[in-house]
């Protein structure tokens, strides 16, 4: 028994010729934290952002806590299931925001884009590995396991930061929509109702009230477009509510209303077939109204605009056609992008870009995609310009 104890004690003390033991990566992150954080500071200062200038403390913000969290994670035992979850960004978390989530909040306020924030994590990963290798890390048999755990922890931090950033962006979008929908749209409705009331009472002539109503209507249309654009960007899809209905009857109302608003133009509807299905009636009206407005604005003012409808057993189609200068091939995808506007040839032959937000055709495509259909364009000097819409009668299966 005495000999066994002596042998054990001898093994606990390395011989003078043995190389000194190297710390595990979890320990290294603590002992070399300042060196790693200085590299973080240097990189963060080079990332472009739209906020105010940040001092060194603000640039570092929660990097120290993120590093400590990663080091503590590396020091804990981990099962195969936990490893798999963390690699997918689904690691365990408590009720309070993590340092990575708090970092996302600060970076969002500072004006950092989400890709710039992700780049910071890439730089942190590269700095740790570079400094670790410089001090002899990565050569031992246990280093590969440490490296795997470290990458999983960085991926988890990225998932937390991006998730938080995305949620905060969605909250800001909802707030923006609420402000437009209530604080601006409601007073605008009051202006329009007041103008109509003054006309009915005889205190204001219809001619005098017309500019007020028209201006308010244009502002309202812009607000609706901005709300739709913001919601589509935040949700990833244009929200719709399908209800059974006759699409031909729905679109006929829009054609009639458009003709009333443009008495000097001819807007004609041709329909054949059956158009019973489920649609979002309000969105369908918005879709056709935007396409007709585009045709009236950019088409030849001396020719008619034609809406044609036809059907198949599972799908329905409608098109909006106008004559006029064709849309160049290179512009046929661009005009569906948000904040892009077409160019109209004026009577003097010069091209002038029209006013507006450039959201009309973008919203058209989003409405069609939300219904599971597609929107195509064909344009030539001889045949004119046609926007073709294909819609399934029922909602596509998930």
C-alpha positions as a printed Julia matrix, in Angstrom:
398×3 Matrix{Float64}:
   0.0    0.0     0.0
   2.88   2.36    0.85
   4.52   1.76   -2.52
   1.3    2.49   -4.38
   0.88   5.85   -2.68
   4.45   6.85   -3.47
   3.91   6.0    -7.13
   0.78   8.14   -7.32
   2.48  11.16   -5.81
   5.35  10.83   -8.25
   2.92  10.93  -11.22
   1.3   14.17  -10.05
   4.56  16.1   -10.45
   5.96  16.33  -14.0
   9.6   15.57  -14.52
  11.93  18.47  -15.16
  12.25  17.53  -18.84
   8.45  17.46  -19.54
   6.94  20.42  -21.5
   4.67  22.67  -19.43
   0.97  21.77  -19.7
  -1.06  24.08  -21.88
  -4.41  25.44  -20.64
  -7.64  24.36  -22.3
  -9.34  26.89  -24.61
 -11.9   27.78  -21.93
  -9.06  28.86  -19.6
  -7.2   30.58  -22.43
 -10.21  32.82  -23.17
 -10.03  34.08  -19.6
  -6.29  34.56  -19.3
  -5.98  36.26  -22.71
  -9.31  38.12  -22.72
  -7.78  41.6   -22.93
  -5.65  40.65  -25.95
  -8.72  39.19  -27.7
 -10.91  42.17  -26.83
  -8.34  44.64  -28.16
  -8.57  42.84  -31.51
 -12.38  43.1   -31.26
 -12.1   46.85  -30.6
  -9.86  47.39  -33.6
 -12.22  45.58  -35.93
 -15.44  47.11  -34.53
 -14.02  50.57  -35.17
 -13.74  49.74  -38.89
 -17.37  48.59  -39.3
 -19.52  51.21  -41.0
 -22.78  52.21  -39.37
 -25.29  55.05  -39.6
 -25.47  55.96  -35.92
 -23.44  58.38  -33.83
 -19.7   58.01  -33.42
 -18.88  55.37  -30.8
 -16.12  55.61  -28.19
 -13.95  52.55  -27.38
 -16.2   51.53  -24.48
 -19.29  51.62  -26.71
 -17.52  49.69  -29.45
 -16.64  46.94  -27.0
 -20.02  47.09  -25.17
 -20.88  43.47  -24.26
 -17.99  41.68  -25.97
 -16.41  40.86  -22.59
 -19.63  39.23  -21.36
 -19.99  37.31  -24.63
 -16.43  36.01  -24.25
 -17.05  35.0   -20.61
 -20.28  33.23  -21.61
 -18.43  31.25  -24.29
 -15.62  30.35  -21.89
 -18.09  29.15  -19.25
 -19.93  27.11  -21.87
 -16.69  25.41  -22.96
 -15.92  24.45  -19.37
 -19.28  22.68  -18.87
 -19.87  19.05  -19.87
 -22.12  18.68  -22.92
 -24.2   15.8   -24.24
 -24.54  14.9   -27.92
 -28.1   16.26  -27.97
 -26.98  19.57  -26.45
 -24.15  19.8   -28.97
 -26.57  19.26  -31.87
 -29.01  21.87  -30.55
 -26.29  24.46  -30.05
 -24.92  23.89  -33.55
 -28.37  24.87  -34.83
 -28.57  27.97  -32.64
 -31.04  26.36  -30.19
 -28.88  26.22  -27.11
 -30.36  26.58  -23.59
 -31.18  30.04  -22.33
 -32.57  31.67  -19.24
 -35.39  34.19  -18.75
 -33.13  37.23  -19.1
 -31.56  38.5   -22.34
 -28.2   36.92  -23.07
 -25.09  39.09  -23.6
 -25.39  38.36  -27.35
 -28.98  39.61  -27.36
 -28.07  42.74  -25.43
 -25.21  43.3   -27.86
 -27.74  43.18  -30.71
 -29.87  45.84  -28.99
 -26.9   48.18  -28.65
 -25.72  47.6   -32.2
 -29.2   48.24  -33.6
 -29.45  51.55  -31.72
 -25.97  52.49  -32.93
 -27.05  52.0   -36.54
 -25.17  48.78  -37.3
 -26.74  46.66  -40.05
 -27.32  43.02  -39.19
 -24.63  41.87  -41.64
 -22.11  44.19  -39.95
 -22.99  42.65  -36.59
 -22.47  39.14  -37.99
 -19.12  40.24  -39.38
 -18.09  41.24  -35.85
 -18.61  37.66  -34.71
 -16.61  36.38  -37.66
 -13.8   38.71  -36.64
 -14.06  37.56  -33.02
 -13.81  33.92  -34.1
 -10.78  34.66  -36.3
  -9.05  36.7   -33.55
  -9.46  33.98  -30.94
  -8.14  31.27  -33.22
  -5.22  33.4   -34.39
  -4.15  34.39  -30.88
  -4.68  30.85  -29.58
  -2.48  29.4   -32.36
   0.16  32.06  -31.67
   0.38  30.81  -28.09
   0.64  27.16  -29.16
  -3.01  26.22  -29.16
  -4.48  23.73  -31.61
  -1.64  21.19  -31.35
  -2.95  18.91  -28.61
  -5.31  15.95  -28.93
  -8.02  17.75  -26.88
  -7.81  20.94  -28.93
 -10.04  19.65  -31.73
 -12.88  19.07  -29.28
 -12.33  22.54  -27.8
 -12.34  24.07  -31.27
 -15.62  22.34  -32.13
 -17.22  23.53  -28.9
 -15.94  27.07  -29.5
 -17.44  27.23  -33.0
 -20.76  25.92  -31.66
 -20.76  28.63  -28.98
 -20.02  31.35  -31.54
 -22.85  30.05  -33.76
 -25.19  30.12  -30.79
 -24.21  33.73  -30.03
 -24.8   34.71  -33.68
 -28.23  33.03  -33.62
 -29.17  34.9   -30.44
 -27.99  38.25  -31.79
 -29.65  37.89  -35.19
 -32.87  36.59  -33.64
 -33.0   39.52  -31.26
 -32.15  42.02  -34.01
 -34.89  40.58  -36.25
 -37.49  40.66  -33.48
 -36.62  44.25  -32.61
 -36.84  45.23  -36.27
 -40.27  43.6   -36.49
 -41.4   45.52  -33.4
 -40.2   48.78  -34.95
 -42.05  47.95  -38.17
 -45.28  47.3   -36.29
 -44.87  50.58  -34.44
 -44.3   52.38  -37.73
 -47.39  50.75  -39.24
 -49.41  51.75  -36.19
 -48.31  55.38  -36.45
 -49.19  55.53  -40.15
 -52.44  53.64  -39.72
 -53.76  55.63  -36.8
 -51.92  58.85  -36.07
 -51.76  59.95  -39.72
 -54.53  58.13  -41.57
 -57.28  59.08  -39.12
 -56.63  62.86  -39.23
 -56.43  62.58  -43.01
 -59.88  60.98  -43.05
 -61.14  63.87  -40.94
 -59.83  66.35  -43.53
 -61.65  64.54  -46.33
 -64.91  64.28  -44.35
 -64.72  67.95  -43.36
 -64.23  69.02  -46.99
 -67.24  66.93  -48.03
 -69.3   68.43  -45.17
 -68.42  71.97  -46.19
 -69.54  71.24  -49.75
 -72.88  69.81  -48.55
 -73.49  72.82  -46.29
 -72.8   75.24  -49.12
 -69.89  76.89  -47.33
 -67.43  75.57  -49.91
 -67.93  74.95  -53.61
 -67.2   71.54  -55.09
 -64.55  73.1   -57.32
 -62.78  74.64  -54.33
 -62.97  71.4   -52.35
 -61.66  69.22  -55.2
 -57.94  70.08  -54.71
 -58.24  69.32  -50.99
 -59.91  65.96  -51.57
 -57.53  65.0   -54.38
 -54.45  65.89  -52.35
 -55.76  63.98  -49.33
 -56.55  60.98  -51.55
 -53.0   60.95  -52.91
 -51.56  61.13  -49.4
 -53.85  58.3   -48.32
 -52.71  56.15  -51.26
 -49.06  56.77  -50.35
 -49.74  55.81  -46.73
 -51.45  52.59  -47.81
 -48.48  51.71  -50.02
 -45.96  52.38  -47.26
 -47.99  50.3   -44.78
 -48.22  47.4   -47.26
 -44.53  47.62  -48.09
 -43.49  47.7   -44.43
 -45.74  44.78  -43.52
 -44.53  42.71  -46.48
 -40.91  43.39  -45.55
 -41.47  42.59  -41.87
 -43.58  39.45  -42.37
 -41.87  38.23  -45.53
 -45.22  37.99  -47.32
 -48.17  40.24  -48.05
 -50.95  39.35  -45.57
 -54.23  38.32  -47.22
 -57.64  37.02  -46.09
 -59.27  34.75  -48.66
 -63.06  34.67  -48.95
 -65.31  32.94  -51.51
 -66.34  35.28  -54.31
 -66.65  36.06  -58.0
 -63.43  37.66  -59.16
 -65.08  39.02  -62.32
 -67.61  40.97  -60.26
 -64.89  42.27  -57.97
 -62.69  43.49  -60.81
 -65.63  44.97  -62.74
 -66.17  47.4   -59.84
 -62.55  48.54  -60.07
 -62.78  49.07  -63.84
 -65.95  51.13  -63.4
 -64.43  53.26  -60.64
 -61.29  53.83  -62.71
 -63.35  54.95  -65.7
 -65.18  57.46  -63.51
 -61.9   58.89  -62.25
 -60.51  59.12  -65.79
 -63.47  60.25  -67.95
 -61.24  61.26  -70.86
 -59.77  57.76  -71.21
 -61.38  54.49  -72.32
 -61.02  51.55  -69.92
 -62.66  48.39  -71.29
 -63.35  45.02  -69.64
 -63.63  41.75  -71.58
 -64.54  38.62  -69.63
 -65.32  35.02  -70.52
 -65.47  31.99  -68.26
 -66.12  31.18  -64.62
 -64.33  33.17  -61.91
 -65.66  31.67  -58.7
 -62.91  31.01  -56.15
 -61.42  32.32  -52.92
 -59.65  35.67  -53.02
 -58.87  38.64  -50.86
 -61.3   41.06  -52.47
 -59.59  44.17  -51.14
 -56.17  43.01  -52.35
 -57.55  42.02  -55.75
 -59.02  45.48  -56.14
 -55.72  47.02  -55.09
 -53.88  44.81  -57.57
 -56.01  45.8   -60.56
 -56.18  49.45  -59.49
 -52.37  49.63  -59.39
 -52.03  47.94  -62.78
 -54.63  50.23  -64.34
 -52.98  53.3   -62.81
 -49.66  52.19  -64.27
 -51.22  51.64  -67.72
 -52.95  55.04  -67.69
 -49.8   56.81  -66.54
 -47.28  55.25  -68.9
 -49.48  54.23  -71.83
 -50.45  56.3   -74.84
 -53.09  58.87  -73.77
 -54.96  58.48  -77.08
 -55.56  54.73  -76.88
 -57.73  52.57  -74.65
 -56.66  50.38  -71.73
 -58.09  46.86  -71.86
 -58.68  44.37  -69.06
 -59.22  40.8   -70.3
 -60.3   37.87  -68.12
 -60.44  34.15  -68.95
 -60.46  30.95  -66.92
 -59.39  27.33  -66.67
 -60.72  24.65  -64.31
 -58.17  25.32  -61.54
 -56.87  28.77  -62.45
 -58.08  32.14  -63.63
 -56.23  34.77  -65.6
 -56.55  38.46  -66.26
 -54.39  40.93  -68.14
 -54.07  44.7   -68.38
 -52.99  45.99  -71.79
 -52.05  49.43  -73.07
 -50.32  50.8   -76.14
 -47.39  53.16  -75.89
 -43.64  53.14  -75.59
 -42.45  49.6   -74.74
 -40.68  48.75  -71.52
 -37.02  47.87  -72.24
 -36.07  44.28  -71.52
 -33.47  45.36  -68.94
 -36.16  47.25  -66.98
 -38.79  44.5   -66.83
 -37.53  43.07  -63.58
 -36.35  46.36  -62.12
 -39.81  47.95  -62.13
 -41.08  45.26  -59.73
 -38.44  46.14  -57.16
 -39.41  48.45  -54.29
 -38.64  52.15  -54.67
 -38.15  51.81  -58.44
 -40.13  53.99  -60.84
 -40.69  53.97  -64.55
 -39.95  56.81  -66.94
 -42.65  58.37  -69.09
 -42.12  60.12  -72.42
 -43.75  63.53  -72.37
 -45.28  65.3   -75.33
 -42.02  67.11  -75.98
 -40.25  63.78  -76.35
 -38.19  64.1   -73.17
 -38.12  61.38  -70.53
 -39.11  62.48  -67.06
 -39.2   60.24  -64.03
 -42.61  60.29  -62.4
 -43.18  61.27  -58.8
 -44.27  58.66  -56.27
 -42.7   56.05  -54.07
 -42.21  53.39  -56.72
 -44.07  50.76  -54.69
 -47.11  50.1   -56.9
 -45.79  47.24  -59.02
 -43.86  45.77  -56.11
 -47.11  45.56  -54.14
 -48.85  44.05  -57.19
 -46.35  41.2   -57.35
 -46.52  40.61  -53.59
 -50.31  40.35  -53.73
 -50.14  37.83  -56.58
 -47.45  35.77  -54.83
 -49.49  35.74  -51.62
 -52.35  34.19  -53.61
 -50.01  31.53  -55.0
 -49.96  32.98  -58.53
 -47.52  34.81  -60.73
 -47.28  38.1   -62.58
 -45.6   38.4   -65.97
 -44.97  41.22  -68.4
 -44.71  41.39  -72.19
 -43.95  44.61  -74.01
 -43.17  45.6   -77.61
 -43.61  48.63  -79.82
 -46.06  46.77  -82.08
 -48.17  44.86  -79.55
 -48.05  47.27  -76.63
 -47.53  46.36  -72.98
 -49.41  43.57  -71.18
 -49.27  42.6   -67.51
 -50.57  39.03  -67.14
 -51.82  37.68  -63.8
 -52.36  33.96  -63.09
 -54.2   32.98  -59.93
 -55.19  29.56  -58.53
 -58.86  29.41  -57.56
 -58.07  28.05  -54.09
 -55.24  28.6   -51.65
 -52.27  26.35  -52.44
 -51.52  23.63  -49.92
 -48.63  24.4   -47.55
